[in-house]
Amino acid sequence: MIDTVEPIKTERLLLRPFTDGDEDDMFAFESLPEVARYLYNEPRTREGNATELAVRMRQTGLGKEGDTVVLAIELAGTVIGYTLLSWLSEQHEQGEFGYVLHPDHHGRGYASEASVEMLRLGFEQLGLHRIVGRCDARNAGSPRLMERLGMRQEAHFVEAEIFKGEWGEELHYAMLAREWQNSPWAS
Ligand SMILES: CC(C)(COP(=O)(O)OP(=O)(O)OC[C@H]1O[C@@H](n2cnc3c(N)ncnc32)[C@H](O)[C@@H]1OP(=O)(O)O)[C@@H](O)C(=O)NCCC(=O)NCCS
């Protein structure tokens, strides 16, 4: 267990807990239809954004199974997205990661640079055995990111749920601790 995740400095980014002062930066991407398109939430209103920010400000540690840590992705003083790690199972040592980036900053590897740190956190600090990532099959950038990180596609669920009013398709990717150890990112 990790009571509080410490801020993480990468080559270009700072990953750290959300604070009150992040409301405008967060709204800048949370309000965009193209960001919400393949997420379960709708584009956020000002009020919904503030409510979600209050939730994220409390998601700072992985004290027990079921907890999620959410870290703001900061680039040169501006929050441009977030990345997260959920502790799915203590008994089975399983986790799930995720990532969201402002479209103005896509295509520069920032989401990969940030989310690989969630894999590191899960494998090297929490001691997880397997971390999964799930995405909509139509969300092209997301499977590309997971493949770039060396994750394996394990499943493609076809029309297994109704997503935003239409049949959805979900891809499941995973990485095992031993695969992480053999990856270029392992410490
Ligand atoms: C999914 C998402 C995070 C991917 O963002 P992204 O910027 O494409 O992802 P990466 O950080 O991995 O960047 C990779 C791209 O940057 C390019 N790049 C440039 N410099 C790079 C660098 N130093 N390192 C790695 N990639 C680099 C890569 O070539 C790649 O380009 P490509 O997409 O044309 O192949 C983004 O589309 C997003 O936030 N979408 C909205 C929210 C969402 O759907 N989240 C996922 C839910 S499952």
The ligand as an ORCA input file, in Angstrom:
! r2SCAN-3c Opt
* xyz 0 1
  C      -5.397      8.585    -25.747
  C      -4.544      9.838    -25.749
  C      -4.042     10.123    -24.355
  C      -3.347      9.613    -26.681
  O      -2.602     10.815    -26.781
  P      -1.288     10.895    -27.686
  O      -0.715     12.237    -27.570
  O      -1.601     10.355    -29.041
  O      -0.389      9.801    -26.977
  P       1.167      9.723    -26.740
  O       1.575     10.574    -25.625
  O       1.476      8.283    -26.614
  O       1.796     10.337    -28.045
  C       2.054      9.502    -29.141
  C       2.214     10.295    -30.403
  O       3.192     11.317    -30.195
  C       4.272     11.122    -31.116
  N       5.485     11.554    -30.399
  C       6.131     12.706    -30.632
  N       7.156     12.837    -29.785
  C       7.169     11.732    -29.014
  C       7.992     11.285    -27.951
  N       9.020     12.014    -27.501
  N       7.696     10.090    -27.360
  C       6.676      9.342    -27.777
  N       5.835      9.721    -28.786
  C       6.095     10.910    -29.402
  C       4.214      9.660    -31.490
  O       4.814      9.432    -32.748
  C       2.710      9.434    -31.528
  O       2.182      9.939    -32.729
  P       1.050      9.130    -33.530
  O      -0.156      9.132    -32.663
  O       0.882      9.939    -34.764
  O       1.567      7.753    -33.734
  C      -5.345     11.055    -26.282
  O      -5.868     10.740    -27.546
  C      -6.488     11.488    -25.356
  O      -6.282     12.075    -24.308
  N      -7.738     11.252    -25.779
  C      -8.905     11.730    -25.037
  C      -9.118     10.997    -23.732
  C      -9.105      9.510    -23.916
  O      -9.793      8.983    -24.783
  N      -8.320      8.814    -23.075
  C      -8.143      7.390    -23.179
  C      -9.283      6.651    -22.635
  S      -9.043      4.897    -22.840
*
